[in-house]
Amino acid sequence: MRKRIDDYFVIVQRSVKDSVPKAIGWFLVRKSEEVLQMELYSIVNTNDQLAAQLGEPQRITERRKALTDINNTLRNALKVLQRDPE
């Protein structure tokens, strides 16, 4: 019985020895990912040339605004047409 308990203790001890470095490494990797993501995010936001290259062209932005205005006008017109004449 004592031999089984000693063997079990050795297995548990080995398992803990293996899992502690894995847990520490996991936390270190997560922390470095967060730091890296924040640094990349701040660099992209402060670089105007990069933001202009990653953004959409000006003509598409203008077209989207025009279509949004037309859509709002048509919705308002539909509300007026569907209103009761009271």
C-alpha positions in Angstrom: 0.0 0.0 0.0 2.8 2.4 0.9 4.5 1.7 -2.5 1.3 2.7 -4.3 1.0 5.9 -2.3 4.6 6.8 -3.1 4.1 6.0 -6.8 1.0 8.2 -6.8 2.8 11.0 -5.1 5.6 10.8 -7.7 3.0 11.0 -10.5 1.2 14.0 -9.0 4.5 15.7 -8.3 5.7 15.2 -11.9 2.3 16.5 -13.2 2.6 19.7 -11.1 6.2 20.2 -12.2 5.0 20.0 -15.8 1.9 22.2 -15.5 3.4 25.1 -13.5 5.9 26.2 -16.3 3.1 25.7 -18.9 0.8 28.0 -16.9 3.5 30.6 -16.4 4.3 30.5 -20.1 0.7 30.8 -21.1 0.3 34.0 -19.0 3.5 35.5 -20.4 2.4 34.8 -23.9 -1.0 36.4 -23.3 0.6 39.5 -21.7 3.0 39.9 -24.6 0.2 39.5 -27.1 -1.8 42.3 -25.4 1.2 44.6 -25.2 2.1 43.9 -28.9 -1.5 44.5 -30.0 -1.7 47.8 -28.1 1.6 49.0 -29.6 0.6 48.1 -33.1 -2.8 49.7 -32.6 -1.2 53.0 -31.4 1.4 53.0 -34.2 -1.3 52.5 -36.9 -3.5 55.3 -35.3 -0.6 57.8 -35.2 0.6 57.1 -38.7 -1.6 59.2 -41.0 -0.1 57.9 -44.2 -0.7 54.3 -43.1 -4.3 55.2 -42.1 -4.9 56.8 -45.5 -3.6 53.7 -47.3 -5.7 51.3 -45.2 -8.9 53.5 -45.5 -11.3 53.6 -48.3 -10.9 56.0 -51.2 -12.5 59.4 -51.0 -14.9 58.9 -53.9 -16.4 55.8 -52.1 -16.9 57.8 -48.9 -18.7 60.5 -50.8 -20.8 58.0 -52.7 -21.8 56.3 -49.4 -22.8 59.6 -47.9 -24.9 60.5 -50.9 -26.6 57.1 -50.9 -27.3 57.4 -47.1 -28.9 60.8 -47.7 -31.0 59.5 -50.5 -32.1 56.5 -48.3 -33.1 58.8 -45.4 -35.1 61.0 -47.8 -36.9 58.0 -49.2 -37.7 56.7 -45.8 -39.1 60.1 -44.7 -41.2 60.2 -47.9 -42.6 56.8 -47.2 -43.6 57.8 -43.7 -45.3 60.9 -45.1 -47.2 58.8 -47.7 -48.3 56.2 -45.2 -49.5 58.7 -42.6 -53.2 59.0 -41.9 -54.8 62.1 -43.6 -56.4 63.2 -40.3 
